[in-house]
Amino acid sequence: MRASRVVLGVWFALVAILLIVEVAEITHAFTLPIQVAVGDPLTFVFVLFFTTTVALVGAIFIGIFISSRMMRPTGFTPFEEEMLRMRGELTELKRSVEQIRSAVAPAPPADPASETPDED
């Protein structure tokens, strides 16, 4: 399941906007004085809500990414491939040994009870 180009574009735009806001905060081009944020309850609640929402959305998408990576079939590791190869070789060896054993083994002895005595 692949993400469409529109979804990827939206996510890249969102990340770009967040990076721009972060750079503006670092350079003090876009800051509110702390007295305004603490003094105005509406601003304080908005900031708490915004921060919580962004943190939850980020945590959800990181969780989705990690779980999709864990559930995606990635094939066998080199160790597992070697073990499967050795298992195949062992099966071939067992088959060869059984063929040799059946070719070399003497005929089973006849059952004496099934023989009928000669009456002359």
Secondary structure as GFF3:
##gff-version 3
##sequence-region A 1 120
A	DSSP	alpha_helix	5	26	.	.	.	ID=ss1
A	DSSP	alpha_helix	34	39	.	.	.	ID=ss2
A	DSSP	alpha_helix	41	71	.	.	.	ID=ss3
A	DSSP	alpha_helix	78	104	.	.	.	ID=ss4
###
